[in-house]
Amino acid sequence: MTELADKQCVPCKGGVPPLRGKELEKLHSGVSKWTVTNEHHLHREFRFPDFKQALEFVNQVGEIAESQGHHPDILLKWGKVEVTLWTHKIDGLTESDFIMAAKIDRLGAV
């Protein structure tokens, strides 16, 4: 299987069912540090030694999000960043959510 982080996010136009079951599990294995909640969204918490480094990470995630046209929910706190991904158009997960998660993982955060 092609490395998830090497793929490009594809805009969802709707009308497709969200991922479920084995198909979802297979993609999740490529980003195992992320939590899948109710087969609906991906979530991961990243920790940093200070606010500045957490903010730099948020800005890097923002750059990737813009380049991919796939925008996560990001919560910035002192020394911590929480990222949540799902495809709003279908109110669930698509392959693009897992691609985005893998690209974020490549940033090398803790």
C-alpha positions in Angstrom: 0.0 0.0 0.0 1.3 3.5 -0.9 2.4 5.4 2.2 -0.6 7.5 3.3 1.5 10.6 3.8 2.6 10.4 0.1 -1.0 10.7 -1.1 -2.9 13.8 -1.8 -6.2 14.7 -0.1 -9.2 14.7 -2.5 -12.0 17.1 -1.9 -15.2 15.3 -0.9 -18.3 16.3 -2.9 -20.7 14.4 -0.8 -22.9 11.5 -1.8 -20.4 8.9 -0.5 -20.8 6.9 2.7 -18.3 7.5 5.5 -15.7 4.7 6.1 -16.7 1.9 8.4 -15.5 -1.5 9.6 -12.6 -3.2 8.0 -11.9 -0.4 5.5 -11.6 2.1 8.3 -9.5 -0.3 10.4 -7.0 -0.8 7.5 -6.5 2.9 7.1 -6.3 3.4 10.9 -3.4 1.0 11.0 -1.4 3.6 9.0 -1.9 6.3 11.7 -2.1 4.2 14.8 -1.2 7.0 17.2 -4.6 8.6 16.3 -7.8 7.6 18.1 -10.8 6.8 16.0 -14.0 7.9 17.9 -17.3 6.2 17.0 -16.1 5.6 13.5 -16.7 9.4 13.1 -13.5 11.3 13.6 -9.7 11.0 14.3 -8.1 12.7 17.3 -4.6 13.1 18.5 -2.9 15.1 21.2 0.7 16.4 20.7 2.8 17.7 23.6 5.6 20.3 23.5 7.9 21.9 26.1 6.4 25.4 25.7 3.8 27.5 23.9 6.1 28.7 21.2 6.9 25.2 19.9 3.2 24.3 20.1 2.3 27.4 18.1 5.0 26.6 15.5 3.5 23.1 15.1 0.0 24.6 14.6 1.4 26.8 11.9 3.0 23.9 10.2 -0.3 21.9 10.3 -2.0 25.0 8.9 0.4 25.1 5.9 -0.3 21.4 5.2 -4.0 21.9 5.6 -4.0 24.8 3.1 -1.9 22.9 0.6 -4.3 19.9 0.8 -7.6 21.8 1.0 -8.4 19.7 4.1 -8.8 21.6 7.3 -8.7 20.0 10.8 -10.0 21.4 14.0 -7.0 22.5 16.0 -6.9 23.4 19.7 -3.8 25.2 20.9 -2.9 25.2 24.6 0.4 25.9 26.5 2.6 22.9 25.5 -0.2 21.0 23.9 -2.0 20.8 20.6 -5.1 18.7 19.9 -6.1 17.9 16.3 -9.4 16.5 15.2 -10.2 15.4 11.7 -13.3 14.3 9.9 -15.0 15.1 6.6 -17.7 17.6 7.3 -19.4 17.1 4.0 -20.4 13.5 4.9 -20.2 13.8 8.7 -17.7 11.0 8.9 -14.3 9.7 7.8 -12.8 9.5 4.3 -9.4 8.4 3.2 -8.4 12.1 3.1 -8.7 12.3 6.8 -6.2 9.5 7.2 -3.9 11.1 4.6 -4.0 14.4 6.5 -3.3 12.6 9.8 -0.3 10.8 8.2 1.0 14.1 6.9 0.7 15.7 10.3 2.5 12.7 11.9 5.4 13.4 9.5 6.0 16.7 11.2 7.8 14.7 13.8 6.0 16.0 16.9 6.0 14.0 20.2 
